[in-house]
Every structure is written in structure tokens, then in C-alpha cells.
Amino acid sequence: MPEKTEEFQKKYERFLASPLMQDVTESFCELNIMTKDGESRRIDRLVKKTDGSYLIIDYKSDHTKERLKEWKKQLTEYSETMSEILHTHVPAVIYITATGETVPIVE
């Protein structure tokens, strides 16, 4: 089990060192929101940057093209909801934990 802990720690450190987390002033994890349709959702991470912009980061363990349409719908809903709440456009990306890859979904 210590190997899994070490592996997780390395992936987390890689994420924190990624461009996504540069210039972050605030970070909100597991943020519960309510959509305009009254549905409850949970955003993996919302960050605020030094320039005042926001970014939604959704973690996925791997990247499959088959799931991309589903993820786009999910993250578009998150982006629209947070953009309405914060009165500014909020882009959204997927961060692939297995590879460290970032996939822009809502720009």
C-alpha cells in the first residue's frame, strides 16, 4: 500500500506544478453548486488566478474519446452555472491524472 500512497503523492505534486495551478490565489475543492434547473452538482476544483479570472478543473483518470461528449456536457453545465454566479466567463478543463494532460473543454 505504501507504493500507492507514493504514486498518488507524485501525481498530486505533478498537478500542483502544472500550468493550471500557476498564479492561483484561491482554490476551492469539491465545490457544491446548484444549476439553473435546480440540480445539485459538485465541481472537482475551482481556482481563482492572480488576474482575477477563474478556471474549473475536472479530474479524470484517463482520456477516452467515447466519453468526451459526456464530459463536454458536464463541464459546459459547470461553466455556465459558475459564469452566472460569478458574473464572468469561467472556462473549464479536464486534467488527466494518469498522464498529466490537460484537455480544454470550455474555452
C-alpha atoms as a printed R data frame, in Angstrom:
    type eleno elety resid chain resno       x      y       z
1   ATOM     1    CA   MET     A     1   0.000  0.000   0.000
2   ATOM     2    CA   PRO     A     2   2.841  2.496   0.552
3   ATOM     3    CA   GLU     A     3   3.521  2.280  -3.215
4   ATOM     4    CA   LYS     A     4   0.020  3.566  -3.935
5   ATOM     5    CA   THR     A     5   0.484  6.428  -1.485
6   ATOM     6    CA   GLU     A     6   3.791  7.355  -3.105
7   ATOM     7    CA   GLU     A     7   2.254  7.124  -6.585
8   ATOM     8    CA   PHE     A     8  -0.641  9.367  -5.544
9   ATOM     9    CA   GLN     A     9   1.770 11.873  -3.981
10  ATOM    10    CA   LYS     A    10   3.805 12.075  -7.208
11  ATOM    11    CA   LYS     A    11   0.672 12.641  -9.296
12  ATOM    12    CA   TYR     A    12  -0.533 15.323  -6.900
13  ATOM    13    CA   GLU     A    13   2.840 17.091  -6.963
14  ATOM    14    CA   ARG     A    14   2.819 16.951 -10.784
15  ATOM    15    CA   PHE     A    15  -0.646 18.531 -10.774
16  ATOM    16    CA   LEU     A    16   0.402 21.313  -8.399
17  ATOM    17    CA   ALA     A    17   3.435 22.043 -10.605
18  ATOM    18    CA   SER     A    18   1.315 22.107 -13.784
19  ATOM    19    CA   PRO     A    19   0.487 25.364 -15.600
20  ATOM    20    CA   LEU     A    20  -3.101 25.018 -14.349
21  ATOM    21    CA   MET     A    21  -2.031 25.757 -10.797
22  ATOM    22    CA   GLN     A    22   0.399 28.588 -11.541
23  ATOM    23    CA   ASP     A    23  -0.648 32.030 -10.306
24  ATOM    24    CA   VAL     A    24  -3.526 30.584  -8.246
25  ATOM    25    CA   THR     A    25  -4.633 32.785  -5.350
26  ATOM    26    CA   GLU     A    26  -7.598 30.692  -4.196
27  ATOM    27    CA   SER     A    27  -8.602 27.083  -4.703
28  ATOM    28    CA   PHE     A    28 -11.959 25.508  -3.892
29  ATOM    29    CA   CYS     A    29 -12.198 21.701  -3.905
30  ATOM    30    CA   GLU     A    30 -15.365 19.613  -4.113
31  ATOM    31    CA   LEU     A    31 -17.483 22.737  -4.590
32  ATOM    32    CA   ASN     A    32 -21.218 22.053  -4.444
33  ATOM    33    CA   ILE     A    33 -23.329 24.107  -6.846
34  ATOM    34    CA   MET     A    34 -26.945 24.196  -7.976
35  ATOM    35    CA   THR     A    35 -27.742 24.519 -11.682
36  ATOM    36    CA   LYS     A    36 -30.475 26.785 -13.017
37  ATOM    37    CA   ASP     A    37 -32.600 23.612 -13.341
38  ATOM    38    CA   GLY     A    38 -32.259 23.008  -9.593
39  ATOM    39    CA   GLU     A    39 -29.858 20.086  -9.986
40  ATOM    40    CA   SER     A    40 -27.084 19.651  -7.439
41  ATOM    41    CA   ARG     A    41 -23.579 19.227  -8.873
42  ATOM    42    CA   ARG     A    42 -20.058 19.029  -7.455
43  ATOM    43    CA   ILE     A    43 -17.098 20.703  -9.163
44  ATOM    44    CA   ASP     A    44 -13.779 18.948  -8.503
45  ATOM    45    CA   ARG     A    45 -11.805 22.205  -8.298
46  ATOM    46    CA   LEU     A    46 -12.421 25.880  -8.984
47  ATOM    47    CA   VAL     A    47  -9.374 28.146  -8.925
48  ATOM    48    CA   LYS     A    48  -9.018 31.895  -8.938
49  ATOM    49    CA   LYS     A    49  -5.919 33.315 -10.630
50  ATOM    50    CA   THR     A    50  -3.919 36.432  -9.751
51  ATOM    51    CA   ASP     A    51  -5.528 38.260 -12.707
52  ATOM    52    CA   GLY     A    52  -8.990 37.671 -11.177
53  ATOM    53    CA   SER     A    53 -10.030 35.008 -13.697
54  ATOM    54    CA   TYR     A    54 -11.465 31.652 -12.696
55  ATOM    55    CA   LEU     A    55 -10.973 28.137 -14.045
56  ATOM    56    CA   ILE     A    56 -12.871 24.899 -13.465
57  ATOM    57    CA   ILE     A    57 -10.679 21.789 -13.286
58  ATOM    58    CA   ASP     A    58 -12.288 18.367 -13.518
59  ATOM    59    CA   TYR     A    59 -10.175 15.298 -12.782
60  ATOM    60    CA   LYS     A    60 -10.397 12.174 -14.906
61  ATOM    61    CA   SER     A    61  -8.241  9.071 -14.540
62  ATOM    62    CA   ASP     A    62  -7.899  8.588 -18.286
63  ATOM    63    CA   HIS     A    63  -8.871 10.147 -21.601
64  ATOM    64    CA   THR     A    64 -11.230  8.301 -23.903
65  ATOM    65    CA   LYS     A    65 -12.813  9.892 -26.954
66  ATOM    66    CA   GLU     A    66 -16.010  7.948 -26.285
67  ATOM    67    CA   ARG     A    67 -16.547  9.855 -23.026
68  ATOM    68    CA   LEU     A    68 -15.551 13.294 -24.367
69  ATOM    69    CA   LYS     A    69 -19.120 14.204 -25.425
70  ATOM    70    CA   GLU     A    70 -20.439 13.330 -21.943
71  ATOM    71    CA   TRP     A    71 -17.657 15.316 -20.260
72  ATOM    72    CA   LYS     A    72 -18.249 18.319 -22.528
73  ATOM    73    CA   LYS     A    73 -21.909 18.382 -21.497
74  ATOM    74    CA   GLN     A    74 -20.953 18.107 -17.802
75  ATOM    75    CA   LEU     A    75 -18.306 20.830 -17.923
76  ATOM    76    CA   THR     A    76 -20.405 23.156 -20.078
77  ATOM    77    CA   GLU     A    77 -23.080 22.964 -17.388
78  ATOM    78    CA   TYR     A    78 -20.486 23.732 -14.688
79  ATOM    79    CA   SER     A    79 -19.076 26.620 -16.725
80  ATOM    80    CA   GLU     A    80 -22.479 28.152 -17.442
81  ATOM    81    CA   THR     A    81 -23.538 27.885 -13.802
82  ATOM    82    CA   MET     A    82 -20.329 29.387 -12.403
83  ATOM    83    CA   SER     A    83 -20.261 32.102 -15.080
84  ATOM    84    CA   GLU     A    84 -23.749 33.144 -13.998
85  ATOM    85    CA   ILE     A    85 -22.848 33.089 -10.294
86  ATOM    86    CA   LEU     A    86 -19.541 34.945 -10.709
87  ATOM    87    CA   HIS     A    87 -20.721 37.317 -13.480
88  ATOM    88    CA   THR     A    88 -17.714 36.441 -15.642
89  ATOM    89    CA   HIS     A    89 -16.846 33.741 -18.142
90  ATOM    90    CA   VAL     A    90 -15.420 30.657 -16.400
91  ATOM    91    CA   PRO     A    91 -13.579 28.225 -18.713
92  ATOM    92    CA   ALA     A    92 -13.289 24.528 -17.879
93  ATOM    93    CA   VAL     A    93 -10.650 21.876 -18.481
94  ATOM    94    CA   ILE     A    94 -10.150 18.215 -17.795
95  ATOM    95    CA   TYR     A    95  -6.953 17.192 -16.062
96  ATOM    96    CA   ILE     A    96  -5.994 13.576 -16.829
97  ATOM    97    CA   THR     A    97  -4.391 12.283 -13.636
98  ATOM    98    CA   ALA     A    98  -2.718  9.287 -15.293
99  ATOM    99    CA   THR     A    99  -0.731 11.404 -17.749
100 ATOM   100    CA   GLY     A   100  -0.828 14.998 -16.504
101 ATOM   101    CA   GLU     A   101  -2.517 16.015 -19.763
102 ATOM   102    CA   THR     A   102  -4.910 18.983 -19.867
103 ATOM   103    CA   VAL     A   103  -7.894 18.852 -22.222
104 ATOM   104    CA   PRO     A   104  -9.650 22.203 -22.772
105 ATOM   105    CA   ILE     A   105 -13.424 21.717 -22.856
106 ATOM   106    CA   VAL     A   106 -14.954 25.195 -22.452
107 ATOM   107    CA   GLU     A   107 -12.616 27.964 -23.555
